[in-house]
């Protein structure tokens, strides 16, 4: 049971490469595998579900019906329906990852993906050619010995593991680190994940590494050791930069981040979300708020509205966006209410969702739901302990 849940939810459903190898897209993969997990988990739990689940699913279905009626489209109901499935399956994934042996195995898997990424960077930088190519969505991605990648800067690739892009690999690793930190498991391996995720070249990796340093449970409990570790890494990086300027570590970091972290016209050069938000407010109208552009007869010319906090509203209207905005508010509230206990997870998920509003994304909704259940149960435990005191 545990193997099925982890394999389906954390490999086949989120991995675009695995989907392509099976000849499926994300919708077909979700439609095939999610019901299997749903049925298996229901029977393994003797048809018992958490008391909150029926209420959440009912609200989602009701919202989907109302949003579809307003937009005159079936899309909104399908979105709420798939999210309802993700809520149920996500709870099963949360329960499965709560088992130490399962979480440790998943952590080693994430570490293998990141080490494979570093090896792939070195392989490509030394002149190694792609060994295999595969069409993933609208892109062609290439296998560089131990990692897939479609993105490169000069001779340096940005590894994406078994996912469609480097940012997806960073998001996957971030979710694993959130489980480890919240449940206080595999702390040394977790710290290694946080360091290696920087090699994806995703700005989210840098942000999460900083957030982990200042807010994780591991660093809070071992503040002095954390300072020593960080200082050691910085000193090692400086020594490498001076003694061997062309080494793979410093070359990769400077290639990925030196240009993207520069401030140009008042914003980071690597930040493409701010422009999307600004553009949204220049084009938003009643039609977008009611129906979204995917159901509109009007034509809207934009550069990109795919990955910002208003992407769901832009595509499908404001009503179906309410669960997303409600979730952002809930994450902010529990961070403060729990006095920043487990804030690496709550703030980390908040930041991820601001950049990637994937609650309706069939490849990621189950993983996101599992982290929400993690926070829900642990925050209740925090409040219970506070009351007892």
C-alpha positions as CSV (number, residue, x, y, z in Angstrom):
1,X,0.0,0.0,0.0
2,X,2.7,2.5,1.0
3,X,4.7,1.7,-2.1
4,X,1.7,2.2,-4.4
5,X,0.8,5.6,-2.8
6,X,4.4,6.9,-3.0
7,X,5.1,5.6,-6.5
8,X,1.8,7.0,-7.9
9,X,1.7,10.3,-6.0
10,X,5.4,11.2,-6.0
11,X,6.7,9.8,-9.2
12,X,4.2,9.0,-11.9
13,X,1.7,11.8,-11.4
14,X,4.1,14.7,-10.9
15,X,6.8,13.5,-13.3
16,X,6.3,14.7,-16.8
17,X,9.1,12.5,-18.1
18,X,7.4,9.4,-16.6
19,X,4.2,10.4,-18.2
20,X,5.8,10.9,-21.6
21,X,7.5,7.5,-21.3
22,X,4.1,5.9,-20.6
23,X,2.6,7.8,-23.6
24,X,0.2,9.8,-21.4
25,X,-0.3,13.5,-20.5
26,X,-1.0,14.8,-17.0
27,X,-4.8,14.6,-17.3
28,X,-4.7,11.0,-18.5
29,X,-2.2,10.1,-15.8
30,X,-4.3,11.7,-13.0
31,X,-7.5,10.2,-14.3
32,X,-5.9,6.7,-14.4
33,X,-3.9,6.6,-11.2
34,X,-5.7,8.9,-8.7
35,X,-8.9,6.8,-8.7
36,X,-6.8,3.7,-8.0
37,X,-5.2,5.3,-5.0
38,X,-8.6,6.6,-3.9
39,X,-10.2,3.2,-4.0
40,X,-7.3,1.4,-2.4
41,X,-7.0,3.9,0.4
42,X,-10.7,3.9,1.1
43,X,-10.8,0.1,1.5
44,X,-7.5,0.0,3.5
45,X,-9.1,2.5,5.9
46,X,-12.4,0.5,6.0
47,X,-14.3,3.3,4.2
48,X,-13.5,5.7,7.0
49,X,-12.3,9.2,6.1
50,X,-11.2,12.2,8.2
51,X,-14.2,14.1,9.5
52,X,-13.1,17.3,7.7
53,X,-13.0,15.7,4.2
54,X,-16.7,15.4,3.4
55,X,-17.3,19.0,4.3
56,X,-14.3,20.2,2.2
57,X,-15.4,18.1,-0.8
58,X,-19.0,19.4,-0.5
59,X,-17.9,23.0,-0.4
60,X,-15.6,22.4,-3.5
61,X,-18.4,20.7,-5.4
62,X,-20.8,23.5,-4.6
63,X,-18.4,26.2,-5.6
64,X,-17.6,24.3,-8.8
65,X,-21.3,24.2,-9.7
66,X,-21.8,27.9,-9.0
67,X,-18.6,28.9,-10.9
68,X,-19.5,26.8,-13.9
69,X,-23.1,28.2,-13.9
70,X,-21.7,31.8,-13.9
71,X,-19.1,31.1,-16.5
72,X,-21.4,28.9,-18.6
73,X,-18.6,26.3,-18.8
74,X,-18.0,22.8,-17.4
75,X,-14.3,23.6,-16.7
76,X,-14.8,25.1,-13.3
77,X,-16.7,22.0,-12.0
78,X,-14.1,19.7,-13.3
79,X,-11.4,21.7,-11.5
80,X,-13.3,21.5,-8.2
81,X,-13.9,17.8,-8.8
82,X,-10.3,17.0,-9.3
83,X,-9.3,19.1,-6.4
84,X,-11.8,17.2,-4.2
85,X,-10.1,14.0,-5.3
86,X,-6.7,15.5,-4.5
87,X,-7.9,16.5,-1.0
88,X,-8.8,12.8,-0.3
89,X,-5.7,11.3,-1.9
90,X,-3.5,14.0,-0.4
91,X,-4.6,12.9,3.1
92,X,-3.6,9.4,2.4
93,X,-0.2,10.6,1.1
94,X,0.2,12.7,4.3
95,X,-0.5,9.6,6.4
96,X,1.9,7.5,4.4
97,X,4.8,10.1,4.6
98,X,4.2,10.3,8.3
99,X,5.8,6.8,8.6
100,X,9.6,7.4,9.3
101,X,10.8,4.6,7.0
102,X,8.6,5.9,4.1
103,X,9.7,9.5,4.5
104,X,13.4,8.4,4.7
105,X,13.1,6.5,1.5
106,X,11.5,9.5,-0.2
107,X,14.2,11.7,1.1
108,X,16.9,9.4,-0.3
109,X,15.0,9.5,-3.6
110,X,15.0,13.3,-3.7
111,X,18.7,13.3,-2.8
112,X,19.4,10.9,-5.7
113,X,17.7,13.3,-8.1
114,X,19.7,16.3,-6.9
115,X,23.0,14.3,-6.9
116,X,22.1,13.2,-10.4
117,X,21.6,16.8,-11.3
118,X,25.0,17.8,-10.1
119,X,26.6,14.9,-12.0
120,X,24.7,15.9,-15.1
121,X,26.0,19.5,-14.8
122,X,29.6,18.2,-14.6
123,X,28.9,15.8,-17.5
124,X,27.5,18.5,-19.8
125,X,30.2,21.1,-18.7
126,X,32.9,18.6,-19.7
127,X,31.5,18.3,-23.2
128,X,29.2,15.4,-22.7
129,X,26.3,15.1,-25.2
130,X,22.7,14.1,-24.5
131,X,22.2,10.4,-24.4
132,X,18.4,10.5,-25.0
133,X,15.7,13.0,-25.9
134,X,12.0,12.9,-25.2
135,X,9.1,15.2,-25.9
136,X,7.6,16.6,-22.6
137,X,4.6,18.8,-23.2
138,X,5.6,21.5,-25.7
139,X,9.3,21.0,-25.0
140,X,12.0,18.5,-25.9
141,X,14.1,17.5,-22.9
142,X,17.4,15.7,-23.0
143,X,19.0,13.1,-20.7
144,X,22.5,14.2,-19.6
145,X,23.8,11.0,-18.1
146,X,21.9,11.2,-14.8
147,X,19.4,14.0,-15.2
148,X,17.0,15.4,-17.7
149,X,17.2,19.0,-18.8
150,X,16.0,21.3,-21.5
151,X,17.5,24.5,-20.0
152,X,21.1,25.5,-20.3
153,X,23.2,28.7,-20.0
154,X,26.3,28.4,-22.2
155,X,27.7,25.0,-21.4
156,X,26.0,24.7,-18.0
157,X,22.6,22.8,-17.9
158,X,19.9,23.4,-15.3
159,X,18.9,19.9,-14.1
160,X,15.2,19.0,-13.8
161,X,15.6,15.4,-12.7
162,X,12.5,13.5,-13.9
163,X,10.3,16.6,-14.1
164,X,9.5,19.1,-16.9
165,X,11.7,21.9,-15.7
166,X,14.2,22.8,-13.0
167,X,11.6,24.7,-11.0
168,X,9.5,21.6,-10.7
169,X,12.4,19.7,-9.3
170,X,13.0,22.5,-6.8
171,X,9.3,22.4,-5.8
172,X,9.4,18.6,-5.3
173,X,12.5,18.8,-3.1
174,X,11.0,21.7,-1.2
175,X,7.9,19.6,-0.3
176,X,10.1,16.7,0.9
177,X,12.1,19.1,3.1
178,X,8.9,20.5,4.6
179,X,7.8,17.0,5.7
180,X,11.2,16.3,7.2
181,X,11.4,19.6,9.0
182,X,7.8,19.6,10.4
183,X,8.1,16.0,11.5
184,X,11.7,16.4,12.6
185,X,13.0,13.6,10.6
186,X,16.2,13.0,8.6
187,X,17.7,16.4,9.6
188,X,21.2,15.9,8.1
189,X,19.8,14.6,4.8
190,X,17.3,17.5,4.8
191,X,20.1,20.0,5.2
192,X,21.9,18.4,2.3
193,X,18.8,18.7,0.1
194,X,18.5,22.4,0.9
195,X,22.1,23.0,-0.2
196,X,21.9,20.9,-3.4
197,X,18.5,22.3,-4.5
198,X,20.5,25.5,-5.3
199,X,22.0,23.7,-8.2
200,X,18.7,23.6,-10.0
201,X,19.2,27.2,-10.8
202,X,15.7,28.1,-9.7
203,X,15.3,31.3,-7.7
204,X,12.8,29.4,-5.5
205,X,15.7,27.2,-4.4
206,X,17.7,30.2,-3.2
207,X,14.6,31.6,-1.4
208,X,13.8,28.3,0.3
209,X,17.4,27.8,1.4
210,X,17.4,31.3,3.0
211,X,14.0,30.5,4.6
212,X,15.2,27.2,5.9
213,X,18.2,28.9,7.5
214,X,16.2,31.5,9.4
215,X,13.0,29.6,10.2
216,X,13.3,25.8,10.1
217,X,12.9,23.7,13.2
218,X,16.3,22.2,12.7
219,X,18.0,25.5,12.7
220,X,16.0,26.9,15.6
221,X,17.0,23.9,17.8
222,X,20.7,24.0,16.7
223,X,21.2,27.7,16.0
224,X,25.0,27.7,16.9
225,X,25.6,24.6,14.8
226,X,23.6,26.1,11.9
227,X,25.8,29.2,12.0
228,X,28.9,27.0,11.9
229,X,27.6,25.0,9.0
230,X,26.6,28.1,7.0
231,X,29.9,29.8,7.7
232,X,31.8,26.7,6.7
233,X,30.0,26.6,3.4
234,X,30.6,30.2,2.7
235,X,34.3,29.9,3.5
236,X,34.6,26.8,1.3
237,X,32.9,28.7,-1.5
238,X,35.3,31.7,-1.2
239,X,38.3,29.4,-1.1
240,X,37.2,27.6,-4.2
241,X,36.5,30.9,-6.0
242,X,40.0,32.1,-5.3
243,X,42.0,28.9,-5.7
244,X,40.2,27.4,-8.6
245,X,38.0,30.1,-10.3
246,X,36.8,27.6,-13.0
247,X,35.6,24.9,-10.7
248,X,32.2,23.4,-11.3
249,X,30.6,24.7,-8.1
250,X,31.4,28.4,-8.4
251,X,31.0,28.3,-12.2
252,X,27.5,26.8,-11.9
253,X,26.4,29.2,-9.2
254,X,27.7,32.3,-11.0
255,X,26.2,31.1,-14.3
256,X,22.8,30.5,-12.8
257,X,22.4,33.4,-10.4
258,X,24.8,36.3,-11.1
259,X,22.7,37.8,-13.9
260,X,19.3,36.7,-12.5
261,X,20.0,38.3,-9.1
262,X,20.9,41.7,-10.6
263,X,18.4,44.5,-10.1
264,X,17.3,45.9,-13.4
265,X,14.6,48.7,-13.6
266,X,13.8,48.2,-9.9
267,X,13.3,44.4,-10.0
268,X,15.4,41.2,-10.1
269,X,16.4,40.3,-13.6
270,X,15.3,36.7,-13.0
271,X,11.9,37.7,-11.7
272,X,9.2,37.2,-14.4
273,X,6.3,37.1,-12.0
274,X,6.1,40.8,-11.2
275,X,5.5,41.6,-14.8
276,X,2.7,39.1,-15.0
277,X,1.0,40.6,-12.0
278,X,1.3,44.1,-13.4
279,X,0.0,43.0,-16.7
280,X,-3.0,41.3,-15.1
281,X,-4.1,44.5,-13.5
282,X,-3.8,46.4,-16.8
283,X,-6.2,43.9,-18.6
284,X,-8.6,42.6,-16.0
285,X,-12.2,43.4,-16.5
286,X,-15.7,42.1,-15.6
287,X,-15.5,39.4,-18.2
288,X,-12.3,38.0,-16.8
289,X,-13.6,38.1,-13.2
290,X,-16.8,36.4,-14.1
291,X,-15.7,33.8,-16.7
292,X,-12.0,33.9,-17.2
293,X,-10.3,34.2,-20.6
294,X,-10.5,30.4,-21.3
295,X,-14.3,30.8,-21.4
296,X,-14.5,34.2,-22.9
297,X,-15.5,35.2,-26.5
298,X,-13.2,38.2,-26.2
299,X,-9.5,38.1,-27.2
300,X,-6.9,39.2,-24.7
301,X,-3.3,39.8,-25.8
302,X,-0.7,39.1,-23.1
303,X,2.9,38.0,-22.9
304,X,2.4,35.4,-20.1
305,X,-0.1,34.8,-17.3
306,X,0.8,31.2,-16.5
307,X,2.5,31.4,-13.1
308,X,1.4,34.3,-10.8
309,X,-1.2,34.6,-8.0
310,X,-3.9,35.7,-10.5
311,X,-3.3,33.0,-13.1
312,X,-6.4,31.0,-12.0
313,X,-8.6,34.1,-12.0
314,X,-7.2,35.1,-15.5
315,X,-8.0,31.7,-16.9
316,X,-11.2,30.7,-15.2
317,X,-12.7,33.6,-13.2
318,X,-12.7,34.8,-9.6
319,X,-15.1,32.3,-8.1
320,X,-13.0,29.3,-8.7
321,X,-10.0,31.2,-7.4
322,X,-11.5,31.5,-4.0
323,X,-10.0,28.3,-2.6
324,X,-6.6,29.4,-3.7
325,X,-6.8,32.9,-2.1
326,X,-8.4,31.3,1.0
327,X,-5.5,28.9,1.2
328,X,-2.9,31.7,1.0
329,X,-4.8,33.6,3.8
330,X,-5.0,30.4,5.9
331,X,-1.2,29.8,5.6
332,X,-0.5,33.4,6.7
333,X,-2.9,33.1,9.6
334,X,-1.6,29.8,11.0
335,X,2.0,31.0,10.7
336,X,1.2,33.9,13.1
337,X,-1.3,31.9,15.2
338,X,1.2,29.2,15.8
339,X,3.8,31.8,16.7
340,X,5.9,30.8,13.7
341,X,6.1,27.2,14.8
342,X,6.7,25.1,11.6
343,X,7.0,28.4,9.8
344,X,9.4,27.0,7.3
345,X,6.6,24.8,6.0
346,X,3.8,27.3,6.2
347,X,5.7,30.2,4.8
348,X,7.6,28.0,2.3
349,X,4.3,26.6,0.9
350,X,2.9,30.2,0.8
351,X,5.9,31.4,-1.3
352,X,5.7,28.4,-3.6
353,X,2.0,28.9,-4.3
354,X,2.5,32.6,-4.9
355,X,5.0,31.6,-7.6
356,X,3.2,28.4,-8.8
357,X,-0.5,28.5,-8.1
358,X,-0.9,24.8,-8.8
359,X,-3.8,23.8,-6.5
360,X,-5.8,22.7,-9.6
361,X,-2.7,21.4,-11.5
362,X,-3.3,17.6,-11.8
363,X,0.4,16.9,-11.5
364,X,0.9,18.8,-8.2
365,X,-2.5,19.1,-6.4
366,X,-2.0,15.9,-4.5
367,X,1.4,16.9,-3.2
368,X,0.2,20.3,-2.2
369,X,-2.8,18.8,-0.5
370,X,-0.5,16.5,1.5
371,X,1.5,19.5,2.9
372,X,-1.8,21.3,3.8
373,X,-2.9,18.2,5.8
374,X,0.5,18.1,7.4
375,X,0.1,21.7,8.6
376,X,-3.5,21.2,9.6
377,X,-2.7,18.3,11.9
378,X,0.5,19.7,13.3
379,X,-1.1,23.1,14.0
380,X,-3.9,21.4,15.9
381,X,-1.3,19.6,18.0
382,X,0.5,22.9,18.7
383,X,-2.7,24.6,19.9
384,X,-3.5,21.5,22.0
385,X,-0.1,21.7,23.8
386,X,-0.5,25.4,24.3
387,X,-3.9,24.9,26.0
388,X,-2.6,22.2,28.3
389,X,0.1,24.5,29.5
